[in-house]
Amino acid sequence: MKTAVRLSLISVALASCAATAPSNPDPESSRVVVFKDGHALIVRTFTAVTDEHGDVQLDDVPDAAVLGTFWATARQGDLVGMHAGYREVSTPQKREFVATMHHGLLKANRGRRVEVRYRDGATFTGKVQEVLGEGDEERGGMFVLRTADGVVVLSTKNIRSIVTDELVTSRTEEVTTTTRQKVLTLRFGEPNARRDITLTYFRPGLRWIPTYRFDLESAKKGKLTLQAEIINEAEDVSGLPIDVVVGVPNFRFKDAVSPLILEARMKQTLAAVAPTLMSQSQSFSNATYSAAPIEARTAAVAAVPSELAGSLQGDLFYFSLPAMQLAKGDRAAVRVFERSVPYRHVYTWDLQLKTGDEARTPAQIGSPLHIGKNEVWHQLELTNETDTVWTTGAVMVMSDGRPVSQELLTYTSRGDRGRVPLTISVETRGTADEVETGRQLDALTWERVHYAKVDRRATLSLCNHKPEAIDVEIRLELGGRATKASDEGAIVLGGYRAQDWYAYRGSQAVNNSSTVTWKRRLKPGETFEPTVDYHHYAQR
């Protein structure tokens, strides 16, 4: 008889004919590592004794694992290999049958004295010795009755009634059920040997979503709290510590199924059970949102108690959470850290001046009120002076217990700065205008096409109507080559960008696109009016 080990995230139970090994796993070595993309690394450690063949059998085989990540290792001895398969398991159990026909009533009253009356008037009295077969009311069955005249075999067909002193209407019988059970066999080759075994596999179905809360405590300091919201659609997690990972992990074959998984296909739990979650699997990716626009919108939830530390492993940052009970289908929220963080207010104006033909249609020009779209955003710039990185996540900004804004905090390395948009500032509205300052015909010939050189000047105006001084940053994007920017504006030239032009005609090779930025501190009531000189080539 083989040694049977039931291994699960809840418990490890070992039954052996020869000996019994400790059944509780080491809590320090059994854990779950959860990534933001909906996958998790399961690490389970247990102790077992091999059977007479040198094998250890696990009857709780994972239902999902990624190719190349399903590994078993042992502290002692050599693990020869693993074998996954099925076995037939017969289980005896008692079952109660309730009699609904005469045949069943006779079975239930076996050994009792009864009087059996038939429809033709015949009557037999005696003790029921045996009931043969199942029988039914139409075809009838057979039963053996010991009467005063001897043993007689009668039919259950056409029985009108059964009379007895104590009628029993149900009976209990022992039946055997056979089920097909998965089994994973670890082969060591040495019988009756104690082995400390670690089983690891990478699987879908567990993910965590980071959410932040930033409380403004003073003019320059705030409290940043990170909470991990954990979604479990994989398997029961009971009493195991959980690590949540910040970073961009590389598991090339995460969509390929390990051949040791016995199901016809790996259960893509988040896709099958919660498709909306899987479709958002990249919503908080550090790679996706490293330069995310401020228009992105996400959800935030308030923090819960218990602060924990993190550790850096290569380019991945691990936060260790305490052991918890998390059954399949459960959700949990756990505070990861709470830090005091310096911040400053900054007002940013991002605008785009499209370049192109002057004969634009009304649809291209838009409403006469289009100037109102030059919105200045009030943002908080947080400096990461903590010992951990900040992963991309939703953030709720609070002041004196009241919500101020809810936005997105993008990935911020240690020593770096991250910005959180608050709202549009109605007291720092900007305007922009541009004029043509010169035109040179036949300035350029490219691929037999003649182009004119058009010189332009853009003038911006930003006024601070707030009662205090503010730090402002202006970022201007335009089609063409910027040659001069006033007030120490920084010019960055780039290749042609379609979004910088109206109905562009001609070769993309002849024109640049430019980005100009200014940083300024504006006093109350002060107006800042920088200018940019630029040119572009227009096809004649």
C-alpha positions, 0 to 999 in steps of 0.5 A, spaced: 500 500 500 502 506 497 503 512 502 498 517 501 499 525 502 494 530 501 497 536 500 493 543 499 494 550 501 490 549 507 493 543 510 498 537 509 496 530 511 500 524 511 497 517 512 503 511 512 502 504 514 509 504 516 510 511 520 507 517 520 511 524 519 509 531 521 503 533 517 504 541 518 508 545 513 514 550 515 510 556 515 516 560 513 518 556 507 510 555 504 508 562 501 504 565 495 508 570 491 502 574 487 504 579 481 499 584 478 498 581 471 494 575 474 499 570 476 502 567 482 508 563 484 505 558 489 511 555 494 508 549 498 513 545 503 511 539 507 515 532 510 513 525 508 515 518 508 516 514 502 512 508 501 515 501 500 517 503 492 520 509 494 514 514 492 510 519 495 503 520 492 499 527 492 492 526 491 491 534 491 494 535 484 494 543 482 489 544 476 493 550 473 501 551 472 505 554 467 510 550 462 517 550 465 515 552 472 512 546 476 518 543 480 519 539 486 525 539 490 527 535 496 532 537 502 535 530 502 536 524 497 535 525 489 528 526 486 528 521 480 522 524 477 514 526 477 508 522 474 501 525 474 496 520 472 489 518 475 487 512 479 480 509 481 478 509 488 473 505 491 469 508 497 464 504 501 458 507 504 452 506 507 445 508 503 438 508 505 433 506 501 426 508 501 421 503 499 416 505 494 413 498 491 411 491 494 418 489 492 422 494 496 417 493 502 419 486 502 426 487 502 425 492 508 421 487 512 426 481 510 426 476 517 419 479 519 412 475 519 408 478 514 401 476 510 401 477 503 394 478 499 394 477 492 388 480 487 385 474 485 384 472 493 390 468 494 393 469 501 400 467 504 403 467 511 410 466 513 417 469 514 420 473 508 427 469 507 430 472 501 428 477 496 431 476 489 433 481 484 430 488 483 423 487 480 417 492 479 410 492 479 409 490 472 414 485 471 414 482 478 420 480 482 421 473 486 421 473 494 422 467 498 417 466 504 417 460 509 410 458 511 407 453 515 407 448 509 414 449 507 418 454 503 415 457 497 417 462 492 412 467 490 412 473 485 411 480 487 406 481 481 399 482 483 400 483 490 394 487 493 397 488 500 402 486 505 400 485 512 405 485 518 405 487 526 411 492 524 411 494 517 418 497 516 418 502 510 426 503 509 432 499 509 440 501 509 445 497 505 452 498 504 454 500 497 461 502 494 462 508 489 468 508 485 471 515 483 477 517 478 482 521 482 488 525 480 495 523 483 502 526 483 507 521 484 514 523 486 519 518 485 525 517 490 527 510 489 529 509 497 523 506 501 521 508 508 525 514 507 523 521 510 523 527 505 522 534 506 519 536 499 518 543 496 513 544 490 513 550 486 509 552 480 506 558 477 499 559 475 494 564 473 488 566 477 491 570 483 492 578 482 493 584 486 491 591 485 495 597 488 491 603 491 494 609 495 491 614 499 495 621 500 493 625 506 495 632 506 498 633 513 501 640 512 504 645 507 510 640 505 508 633 508 503 628 507 502 621 509 502 616 503 499 609 504 499 603 500 494 598 500 494 591 496 487 589 494 488 581 492 483 577 488 483 570 488 480 566 483 485 560 483 485 556 489 484 556 497 490 560 501 489 558 508 495 560 513 500 562 508 504 568 508 503 572 501 508 576 497 506 582 492 511 584 487 512 590 484 516 590 477 515 587 470 516 580 471 518 576 465 515 569 464 515 568 457 511 561 457 506 564 462 500 562 456 503 555 455 500 549 459 505 544 463 504 537 461 503 535 468 497 538 469 491 533 467 486 537 465 485 538 458 487 545 458 489 550 463 484 553 467 485 560 465 481 562 471 481 570 471 479 569 463 473 564 465 470 566 471 472 574 471 473 576 464 472 583 466 478 583 471 483 579 466 481 585 461 484 590 466 490 586 467 494 591 464 491 597 467 496 598 473 502 595 469 508 599 470 510 599 463 504 601 461 503 607 465 510 609 466 508 615 462 501 615 462 496 621 460 493 625 466 486 623 463 487 616 465 481 614 471 482 608 476 478 606 482 481 607 490 479 604 496 481 607 503 487 603 507 486 598 512 491 597 518 498 593 519 504 596 516 510 591 513 516 592 510 519 590 503 525 587 499 528 588 493 530 582 489 534 584 482 529 588 479 523 586 482 520 589 489 517 584 494 512 586 499 511 581 505 504 580 507 502 576 513 499 569 513 491 570 511 485 566 510 483 567 503 479 562 500 478 561 492 473 567 490 475 571 496 477 578 496 482 581 501 485 588 502 491 589 506 496 595 508 503 594 505 506 601 508 505 608 510 510 613 509 511 621 510 512 624 504 514 631 502 510 634 496 509 641 492 504 644 488 505 645 481 501 648 475 502 645 469 499 647 462 500 642 456 497 645 449 498 643 442 498 648 436 496 645 430 500 647 424 497 647 417 493 650 411 490 657 413 484 655 409 481 650 415 474 648 415 469 650 421 469 643 423 477 643 424 477 650 427 471 648 432 467 653 436 469 660 438 470 658 445 475 653 443 480 657 447 477 655 453 480 648 452 487 651 454 486 648 461 492 649 467 492 643 471 493 643 479 498 637 481 501 635 487 509 633 486 511 627 491 518 626 492 520 618 493 525 619 499 522 612 502 526 605 502 521 602 497 519 604 490 512 606 488 508 602 483 502 604 479 496 605 482 489 609 484 490 614 489 485 618 493 488 625 495 485 627 502 485 633 506 482 634 513 478 627 512 475 630 506 476 628 499 480 632 494 481 628 488 482 621 485 487 620 480 493 615 478 500 615 481 505 612 476 511 608 477 516 612 481 523 609 483 526 611 490 529 618 489 525 620 483 518 624 483 511 622 481 505 627 480 498 626 481 493 631 478 488 634 482 483 638 478 483 644 473 485 651 476 480 656 474 484 662 477 490 660 472 487 660 465 492 661 459 491 663 452 495 662 446 496 665 439 500 665 433 502 669 427 505 668 420 512 673 420 515 671 413 514 666 407 519 664 402 517 661 396 521 655 393 525 655 399 526 647 398 525 642 393 524 635 395 522 629 390 521 634 385 516 637 389 517 645 391 515 647 398 515 654 401 518 656 408 513 659 412 515 663 418 511 663 424 511 666 432 507 663 437 505 667 443 503 664 450 499 668 456 499 665 463 496 669 468 496 667 476 490 670 479 491 666 485 492 670 492 499 666 492 505 665 488 505 658 484 510 654 480 508 653 473 510 649 467 508 650 460 509 644 455 508 646 448 507 642 442 507 644 435 508 642 428 515 645 425 522 647 427 522 651 433 528 656 432 528 660 438 524 660 445 524 666 449 525 666 457 530 660 457 525 655 454 528 649 452 527 646 445 526 639 443 526 637 436 523 631 433 520 627 427 514 629 424 508 627 428 501 627 425 497 630 431 501 636 430 498 638 423 491 640 420 490 636 413 498 635 412 500 635 405 507 633 402 513 629 404 513 627 412 521 628 411 521 635 410 518 637 417 520 637 424 515 637 430 517 641 436 516 641 444 518 647 448 518 647 455 518 653 460 518 653 468 517 659 472 514 662 479 509 667 478 507 672 483 500 673 485 497 677 479 503 676 474 502 674 467 507 670 463 508 671 456 513 667 452 514 666 445 517 661 440 519 662 433 518 657 428 518 655 421 515 649 417 515 647 409 508 648 406 507 644 399 506 649 393 
